[in-house]
Every structure is written in structure tokens, then in C-alpha cells.
Amino acid sequence: MPTPPILIATRGSALALAQANMVLAQCRAAFPKLQFELKIIKTTGDKFQAASLAQEGGSLPKGLFTKELEVALIKKRADLAVHSLKDLPTELPAGLKLGAVGKRADVRDVLIYRDAEYLKAAEADKDSVEWTPGQSSRRGFGPKSALTDLPQGAVLATSSTRRKAQVLAHNPGLKVPEIRGNVVTRLTKVADNADLDATILALAGITRLNFRISPQGRLEGDAVPDGLLATVLETDVMLPCVGQGAVGIEVRADDERIATICERLNHFNTFQCVTAERAFLAAMGGGCASPVAAYAEVDGTKMRMRALSFANGPMLRAEATRSIKEPVELGQQIASELSPNANPRE
């Protein structure tokens, strides 16, 4: 009787599939004699987000993009679940664990906005361009624009409380409403809607979708609307969310066969860094929608982590360094500095 394939569960979005296919390729390369297959599962978050695209407002509760995948693991309908680690709650269901984390991609965020020169050229050549009502009032900006270059009253939409808080810290005159939808949907909204000037997305996500930023600052790719520019935001301007740029693999805690596979998939330094960040988030009592940010980096045998929090009002910053072998202690130490009500937990 043939051995059943090892099932890798994933969401069905373009980004989730791109990440799951990366893991699938790694599995097949590391274990050529084993059979691996993808299992696509639609989560509550996918359904909720699709239903609320025209009704902005309200953050999605944590776990909505992971619950169904976790149920599949628990019921042994899947063997590994691939997540954007930033979406994975710090508290996992009983019997499940974070089995591996792939090598981290670039953690920086990207400011995306319309190109003023493109709009000017399109306005002068209306006969050859498809227009819809309101598009002529769209405004654009120049290449390499920063958050501080956006004028008073400009509208920068984001679904992240972390990004919103940091945006307003740099430019209090901006309007920062909610935005929903996948990457391409958000790009299309920026390209077409005159009442929206910009948004911010993760560089890792757009890169995994095979989009790129040209030397001139143009955002390019098969599904990218024409006329968009992008500026990469350094981490001292926009500190990333916990786990940003990392792909996590969730598994059953007692499955030794899958644990062996995870050993080959895991990137040690990334795992230690995200463990510190997740320990910080857990101690702060927050989830992926919390107005906090954290980024840990390895330097030899040491690990340095920067974090900030808007949870209790004005922005608070903290930074610490510890041994790479003490990620949980590092995260809890920084949480204790940023919140008197921090809740350390192992």
C-alpha cells in the first residue's frame, strides 16, 4: 500500500500560495523520496475580508487567517500549515506548535503612491487612455517620496494600527483610514481612487508576488496597475510588525515524522529572532492587530531587538541585547520596559 502524501495546508490567496509553493519546493528538494502535496483551505478571514471590501473599518480579530488550517492539523487532514508568521497568534491551540521558520526576507515596508509625471502624461493623452469618472482629480508625487513629503490632508490608507501610529508620528497632518483587500486590490485602489493617495505594504509580500521596484522607483509586475511609484521605508522610519518577512510552519507537537522534516526547513537565526519578537508580543498581551512593533537581529552570538509601543498613548521605544540563546527572556525584558502591565509568559 503506497504511503499517503504529506499534506501542506495553506490559504488560497496569491501570496499564501506563493509562500506555500516555496515550502513545497524546499520539502521536495530536501526529501526527494517523499511525496508532498498542497491542500488549499479557505479561512474565515478570507471570507470576512472579501465580504467587507466595500465596508471599511474595524480590524480583523486575530486568528481569522489561521483557524481552519489549525483545525486541519488537529484532525490530521493536513500535516504542515504554512503561515505568514505575522498572522500567527502567539498562543497556539493545544497540541500544536511552531515547528519551523524559513529564512527571513526583507522586513521593511514600502510606501506606494501615484506617479505625478505618469498622471500628467496620461492627462495630455486622454484619447488613448481609458478613464473613469473622478480619475482626472487624482494627484501624484515624485520618485523617492517620503512620508514627510506627503502634504497636509493627504490620505494614506492602511489596515495596520502599527503602521498608522508610526505614519502619524512622522506626519501628523495625514489622514489614515482603513483599507481592505489583497495586495493587488489595494494597489488598484491607490491607482484608481482620487480620494486615496497612498498605502503601505510589506516589501517581502510584494517581492514574493514577483513584483519589483525599478531603479527609478516604479513598482513593476504583471498584475501591478500602471503609474505607481514605491519608496522603501527603512526600519528607523517604520519598524516592522512581529514576525514580518518570515514564513512559519505550524505542526502537531507530537508528530515526530513531521518534526524531522521541520529540522531541515528551519532557519535557526530567524527562528530565534521571531521567538524573541513573539515573546515580546505575548508579554504585551497583544495580537497581530496591536499598535506595537518589534525587530530582532542576530550579531554573532548576540541578539539585538528594537521595539516600540503606542498601546498606552504616546510612542515608547526600547532596545536590548542578550545571548542568542535567550530569545524569550529578551522579548520579556523589552516588554517590561514598555509596559508596566506586561505579562511575562514562557
VOFI-411294 format. One record per residue (C-alpha): residue number from 1; residue in three letters; y, z, x. Coordinates in Angstrom, 2 decimals, padded with zeros to 5 digits. Example, Ala and Ser with C-alpha at 12.3 -4.5 7.8 and 13.67 -1.06 7.14 Angstrom:
<nodes>
   k   r   north      up    east
   1 Ala -004.50  007.80  012.30
   2 Ser -001.06  007.14  013.67
</nodes>
This chain:
<nodes>
   k   r   north      up    east
   1 Met  000.00  000.00  000.00
   2 Pro  003.34 -001.02  001.54
   3 Thr  005.87  001.68  002.41
   4 Pro  008.77  001.67 -000.06
   5 Pro  012.17  000.68  001.38
   6 Ile  014.71  003.30  002.38
   7 Leu  017.49  003.08 -000.18
   8 Ile  021.14  003.32  000.87
   9 Ala  023.35  004.22 -002.08
  10 Thr  026.93  003.00 -002.31
  11 Arg  029.71  002.32 -004.75
  12 Gly  030.31 -001.28 -005.74
  13 Ser  033.90 -001.70 -004.59
  14 Ala  034.62 -004.24 -001.87
  15 Leu  035.50 -001.54  000.65
  16 Ala  032.46  000.60 -000.20
  17 Leu  030.17 -002.41  000.15
  18 Ala  031.72 -003.34  003.49
  19 Gln  031.09  000.18  004.78
  20 Ala  027.57  000.32  003.37
  21 Asn  026.72 -003.01  004.97
  22 Met  027.92 -001.64  008.30
  23 Val  025.49  001.27  007.93
  24 Leu  022.74 -001.07  006.74
  25 Ala  023.16 -003.22  009.86
  26 Gln  023.05 -000.14  012.09
  27 Cys  019.88  001.08  010.39
  28 Arg  018.13 -002.26  010.75
  29 Ala  019.15 -002.55  014.40
  30 Ala  018.00  000.97  015.27
  31 Phe  014.79  000.84  013.22
  32 Pro  013.65 -002.80  013.06
  33 Lys  010.19 -001.86  011.74
  34 Leu  011.59 -000.04  008.70
  35 Gln  012.80 -001.68  005.51
  36 Phe  016.27 -000.77  004.23
  37 Glu  017.98 -001.86  001.02
  38 Leu  021.33 -001.21 -000.64
  39 Lys  021.46  000.45 -004.05
  40 Ile  024.80 -000.07 -005.80
  41 Ile  025.83  002.71 -008.17
  42 Lys  028.95  002.74 -010.35
  43 Thr  030.63  006.14 -010.21
  44 Thr  032.71  007.96 -012.80
  45 Gly  035.73  007.47 -010.54
  46 Asp  035.27  003.70 -010.56
  47 Lys  035.14  003.66 -014.35
  48 Phe  038.02  006.12 -014.72
  49 Gln  040.23  004.25 -012.25
  50 Ala  039.57  000.88 -013.87
  51 Ala  040.39  002.30 -017.30
  52 Ser  043.66  003.87 -016.11
  53 Leu  045.19  000.99 -014.13
  54 Ala  047.81  000.36 -016.80
  55 Gln  048.49  004.07 -017.31
  56 Glu  049.67  005.51 -014.01
  57 Gly  049.92  009.24 -013.43
  58 Gly  047.62  012.14 -012.76
  59 Ser  045.43  012.50 -009.71
  60 Leu  041.73  011.83 -009.98
  61 Pro  039.64  015.02 -009.79
  62 Lys  037.61  015.50 -006.63
  63 Gly  034.03  014.32 -006.59
  64 Leu  034.51  011.47 -009.07
  65 Phe  033.61  008.87 -006.45
  66 Thr  030.55  010.75 -005.17
  67 Lys  028.80  012.50 -008.08
  68 Glu  026.49  009.69 -009.21
  69 Leu  025.47  008.92 -005.64
  70 Glu  024.59  012.59 -005.14
  71 Val  022.53  012.64 -008.33
  72 Ala  020.59  009.65 -006.99
  73 Leu  019.87  011.57 -003.78
  74 Ile  018.77  014.71 -005.57
  75 Lys  016.47  012.76 -007.90
  76 Lys  015.14  010.74 -004.94
  77 Arg  016.42  007.47 -006.36
  78 Ala  018.20  006.96 -003.03
  79 Asp  017.70  008.26  000.50
  80 Leu  021.17  007.99  002.04
  81 Ala  024.57  007.83  000.37
  82 Val  027.46  006.16  002.18
  83 His  030.95  007.52  001.53
  84 Ser  034.45  007.14  002.81
  85 Leu  034.45  010.64  004.24
  86 Lys  037.91  011.36  002.88
  87 Asp  036.41  011.11 -000.64
  88 Leu  033.54  013.54  000.01
  89 Pro  034.25  017.10 -001.22
  90 Thr  033.91  019.87  001.35
  91 Glu  031.45  021.71 -000.93
  92 Leu  028.30  019.65 -001.43
  93 Pro  025.64  020.21 -004.11
  94 Ala  022.73  022.48 -003.24
  95 Gly  020.05  020.61 -001.33
  96 Leu  022.43  018.01  000.14
  97 Lys  024.23  017.86  003.49
  98 Leu  026.39  015.60  005.60
  99 Gly  023.70  014.01  007.75
 100 Ala  025.75  011.75  009.99
 101 Val  029.21  010.36  010.58
 102 Gly  029.79  006.95  012.14
 103 Lys  032.27  006.36  014.95
 104 Arg  035.74  006.75  013.56
 105 Ala  038.02  003.78  013.02
 106 Asp  041.80  003.86  013.47
 107 Val  043.11  006.79  011.42
 108 Arg  046.65  005.52  010.95
 109 Asp  048.28  004.48  007.69
 110 Val  050.13  001.22  007.04
 111 Leu  053.41  000.66  005.19
 112 Ile  053.16 -002.58  003.17
 113 Tyr  056.14 -004.36  001.63
 114 Arg  057.54 -007.81  000.77
 115 Asp  058.91 -010.14  003.42
 116 Ala  062.64 -010.84  002.82
 117 Glu  062.52 -014.18  004.64
 118 Tyr  059.49 -015.33  002.60
 119 Leu  061.28 -014.47 -000.64
 120 Lys  064.41 -016.29  000.50
 121 Ala  062.42 -019.42  001.32
 122 Ala  060.50 -019.23 -001.97
 123 Glu  063.75 -018.86 -003.94
 124 Ala  065.06 -022.02 -002.30
 125 Asp  061.88 -023.94 -003.17
 126 Lys  061.17 -022.85 -006.74
 127 Asp  059.84 -026.25 -007.74
 128 Ser  056.74 -025.85 -005.54
 129 Val  056.11 -022.15 -006.22
 130 Glu  054.54 -020.56 -009.28
 131 Trp  056.91 -017.97 -010.75
 132 Thr  056.56 -015.33 -013.45
 133 Pro  059.39 -013.51 -015.25
 134 Gly  061.05 -010.87 -013.10
 135 Gln  059.83 -012.16 -009.75
 136 Ser  063.23 -013.54 -008.78
 137 Ser  064.61 -009.98 -008.64
 138 Arg  062.07 -008.86 -006.07
 139 Arg  063.56 -007.61 -002.82
 140 Gly  062.08 -007.70  000.62
 141 Phe  062.63 -006.22  004.05
 142 Gly  062.39 -007.31  007.64
 143 Pro  059.43 -007.14  010.04
 144 Lys  058.58 -003.75  011.58
 145 Ser  060.46 -001.84  008.86
 146 Ala  060.00  001.94  008.99
 147 Leu  060.05  004.48  006.17
 148 Thr  063.61  005.35  007.14
 149 Asp  064.65  001.70  006.80
 150 Leu  063.92  001.61  003.07
 151 Pro  067.16  002.02  001.09
 152 Gln  068.08  004.82 -001.30
 153 Gly  066.23  004.38 -004.57
 154 Ala  063.55  002.06 -003.19
 155 Val  060.18  002.52 -004.89
 156 Leu  057.16  003.27 -002.70
 157 Ala  054.06  003.86 -004.82
 158 Thr  051.06  005.88 -003.67
 159 Ser  048.25  007.82 -005.31
 160 Ser  048.15  010.34 -002.43
 161 Thr  050.02  013.65 -002.62
 162 Arg  049.73  013.88  001.18
 163 Arg  051.45  010.54  001.66
 164 Lys  054.07  011.26 -000.99
 165 Ala  055.05  014.55  000.63
 166 Gln  055.36  013.01  004.10
 167 Val  057.24  009.96  002.79
 168 Leu  059.84  012.18  001.12
 169 Ala  060.10  014.34  004.22
 170 His  061.16  011.25  006.19
 171 Asn  063.21  009.58  003.45
 172 Pro  064.17  011.88  000.54
 173 Gly  066.03  009.06 -001.24
 174 Leu  062.88  007.12 -002.12
 175 Lys  061.13  007.09 -005.49
 176 Val  057.38  007.70 -005.11
 177 Pro  055.41  007.06 -008.33
 178 Glu  051.63  006.84 -008.73
 179 Ile  049.68  003.63 -008.19
 180 Arg  046.06  002.89 -009.07
 181 Gly  043.55  000.20 -008.25
 182 Asn  041.56 -001.06 -005.30
 183 Val  043.19 -002.41 -002.15
 184 Val  043.69 -005.97 -003.41
 185 Thr  045.03 -004.75 -006.77
 186 Arg  047.63 -002.62 -005.01
 187 Leu  048.64 -005.44 -002.69
 188 Thr  049.07 -007.75 -005.68
 189 Lys  051.26 -005.18 -007.43
 190 Val  053.54 -004.96 -004.41
 191 Ala  053.69 -008.75 -004.06
 192 Asp  054.47 -009.46 -007.72
 193 Asn  056.26 -006.49 -009.29
 194 Ala  060.03 -006.33 -008.89
 195 Asp  060.03 -002.64 -009.81
 196 Leu  057.80 -001.78 -006.84
 197 Asp  058.98 -002.22 -003.25
 198 Ala  056.16 -000.88 -001.07
 199 Thr  052.94  001.08 -000.80
 200 Ile  050.87  002.75  001.91
 201 Leu  047.21  002.08  002.65
 202 Ala  044.76  003.19  005.35
 203 Leu  044.52  000.83  008.32
 204 Ala  040.76  001.44  008.51
 205 Gly  040.28  000.25  004.94
 206 Ile  042.22 -002.98  005.27
 207 Thr  040.53 -003.70  008.60
 208 Arg  037.06 -003.26  007.09
 209 Leu  038.03 -005.80  004.44
 210 Asn  038.74 -008.25  007.29
 211 Phe  042.49 -008.15  006.73
 212 Arg  044.71 -008.15  009.82
 213 Ile  048.31 -007.67  010.86
 214 Ser  049.73 -010.56  012.88
 215 Pro  051.94 -010.00  015.93
 216 Gln  054.87 -010.91  013.67
 217 Gly  053.92 -008.16  011.23
 218 Arg  052.44 -010.36  008.48
 219 Leu  049.50 -009.00  006.52
 220 Glu  046.85 -011.72  006.50
 221 Gly  043.43 -012.22  004.92
 222 Asp  041.62 -014.32  002.34
 223 Ala  042.49 -012.02 -000.57
 224 Val  045.95 -010.95  000.65
 225 Pro  048.84 -012.22 -001.52
 226 Asp  051.40 -014.35  000.31
 227 Gly  054.61 -012.84  001.61
 228 Leu  053.57 -009.32  002.60
 229 Leu  054.51 -007.52  005.80
 230 Ala  052.90 -004.41  007.27
 231 Thr  054.04 -001.68  009.65
 232 Val  051.51  000.67  011.20
 233 Leu  052.71  004.29  010.90
 234 Glu  051.99  006.49  013.91
 235 Thr  050.38  009.86  013.29
 236 Asp  053.58  011.73  014.15
 237 Val  055.15  009.97  011.15
 238 Met  052.18  010.01  008.76
 239 Leu  049.40  012.45  009.64
 240 Pro  046.12  011.25  008.08
 241 Cys  044.04  013.00  005.46
 242 Val  040.91  014.92  006.36
 243 Gly  038.14  012.51  007.35
 244 Gln  040.32  009.39  007.24
 245 Gly  038.81  006.40  009.06
 246 Ala  035.31  007.92  009.10
 247 Val  032.24  006.88  007.14
 248 Gly  029.97  009.76  006.13
 249 Ile  026.27  009.63  005.30
 250 Glu  025.08  012.24  002.81
 251 Val  021.36  013.06  002.64
 252 Arg  018.86  015.57  001.32
 253 Ala  018.88  018.68  003.51
 254 Asp  015.09  018.94  003.73
 255 Asp  014.24  015.28  004.37
 256 Glu  013.07  015.21  007.99
 257 Arg  012.33  011.48  007.97
 258 Ile  015.91  010.64  006.99
 259 Ala  017.23  013.26  009.43
 260 Thr  015.61  011.28  012.25
 261 Ile  017.45  008.17  011.10
 262 Cys  020.73  010.10  010.92
 263 Glu  020.36  011.20  014.53
 264 Arg  020.65  007.56  015.58
 265 Leu  023.59  006.86  013.26
 266 Asn  025.69  009.90  014.14
 267 His  028.68  009.75  016.49
 268 Phe  028.89  013.25  017.96
 269 Asn  032.61  013.41  018.77
 270 Thr  033.59  012.06  015.36
 271 Phe  031.22  014.49  013.64
 272 Gln  032.76  017.46  015.45
 273 Cys  036.28  016.31  014.65
 274 Val  035.70  015.80  010.95
 275 Thr  033.80  019.09  010.78
 276 Ala  036.94  020.84  012.05
 277 Glu  039.11  018.97  009.56
 278 Arg  036.79  019.70  006.64
 279 Ala  036.61  023.38  007.63
 280 Phe  040.41  023.44  007.53
 281 Leu  040.49  021.83  004.09
 282 Ala  037.81  024.17  002.74
 283 Ala  039.66  027.22  004.05
 284 Met  042.87  025.99  002.44
 285 Gly  040.98  025.84 -000.85
 286 Gly  041.77  022.19 -001.39
 287 Gly  040.15  018.87 -002.07
 288 Cys  040.94  015.26 -001.24
 289 Ala  043.99  015.37 -003.55
 290 Ser  045.60  018.37 -001.82
 291 Pro  049.00  017.92 -000.12
 292 Val  047.63  018.68  003.34
 293 Ala  046.81  016.57  006.38
 294 Ala  044.75  017.16  009.50
 295 Tyr  043.63  015.19  012.51
 296 Ala  041.33  016.39  015.29
 297 Glu  040.84  014.60  018.61
 298 Val  038.42  015.22  021.48
 299 Asp  039.67  015.60  025.04
 300 Gly  036.74  016.22  027.36
 301 Thr  035.11  019.46  026.28
 302 Lys  038.09  020.48  024.17
 303 Met  039.20  019.53  020.69
 304 Arg  042.84  019.49  019.57
 305 Met  043.78  019.47  015.93
 306 Arg  047.14  018.97  014.26
 307 Ala  047.65  019.85  010.62
 308 Leu  050.38  020.17  008.04
 309 Ser  050.63  021.53  004.54
 310 Phe  053.01  021.14  001.62
 311 Ala  050.84  023.36 -000.58
 312 Asn  053.25  026.30 -000.61
 313 Gly  056.58  024.48 -000.68
 314 Pro  058.32  023.19  002.47
 315 Met  056.25  021.41  005.10
 316 Leu  054.44  023.70  007.54
 317 Arg  052.86  022.46  010.77
 318 Ala  050.25  023.94  013.07
 319 Glu  048.31  022.85  016.13
 320 Ala  045.49  024.43  018.13
 321 Thr  042.86  023.61  020.75
 322 Arg  039.35  025.03  021.09
 323 Ser  035.99  024.09  022.51
 324 Ile  034.36  021.01  021.01
 325 Lys  031.51  023.35  020.10
 326 Glu  033.75  025.37  017.76
 327 Pro  034.90  022.92  015.08
 328 Val  034.61  025.29  012.14
 329 Glu  036.47  028.03  013.99
 330 Leu  039.23  025.57  014.90
 331 Gly  039.68  024.45  011.31
 332 Gln  039.75  028.00  010.00
 333 Gln  042.18  029.12  012.69
 334 Ile  044.71  026.46  011.72
 335 Ala  044.25  027.17  008.03
 336 Ser  045.00  030.84  008.62
 337 Glu  048.27  029.82  010.31
 338 Leu  049.34  027.55  007.47
 339 Ser  048.33  029.68  004.52
 340 Pro  048.27  033.46  004.11
 341 Asn  045.73  032.88  001.33
 342 Ala  043.37  030.77  003.44
 343 Asn  039.75  031.32  002.53
 344 Pro  037.54  031.03  005.64
 345 Arg  034.01  029.96  004.89
 346 Glu  031.16  028.76  007.03
</nodes>
